[in-house]
Amino acid sequence: MTEENKMENTAPKKDTRIDRAQDTREKHARKGPWKPPSTLEAPEPPEGYIHRWIRTEVMGFDDRKNVSAKIREGWELVRGDEHPDFDAPTIEDGKHAGVIGVGGLVLARIPIEIAEERNKYYRDRTRNQMAAVDTELARQQHPAMAIHKPERESRVTFGGSPNKKES
């Protein structure tokens, strides 16, 4: 061997080992069990908004009534170009071209305040309907079998008496 070859072979080798303090279990941990992807994944809504999927068609027929009702309620359709970092399927052509959509559904958003007002409206409406049912029930009841407080619970039992205790 020549002097130059000896010098190359005897040069100090670079240490490629990883420091034990830097080699943590977190870096090598598994992500978790595999699960099929959701077909209705959606990007995070902007601050102050919520997202919801709105039906645009049923069994191949356009559901324009549903879409127009949702838009009148305050829902806005979400466009794919508003979320360039999220790979979402978008509608290619037609009235909703460019909107995030899949399988007859389009993604829409609404301000949280309007959504809460809407939910309160329907809660109040349901409460009023239940009060009307209770009033009608009280009016129609027989004096010999009075209903003092309507029961709004359901129970499921499998064999035997629900009050029977096992010993």
Buried (B, 14 or more C-beta within 10 A) or exposed (E): EEEEEEEEEEEEEEEEEEEEEEEEEEEEEEEEEEEEEEEEEBBEBEEEBBBBBBEBBEEEEEBEEBBEEBEEEBBEBBBBEBBEEEEBEBBEEEEBEBBBBBEBBBBBBBBEEBBEEBEEEEEEEEEEEEEEEBEEEEEEEEEEEEEEEEEEEEEEEEEEEEEEEEE
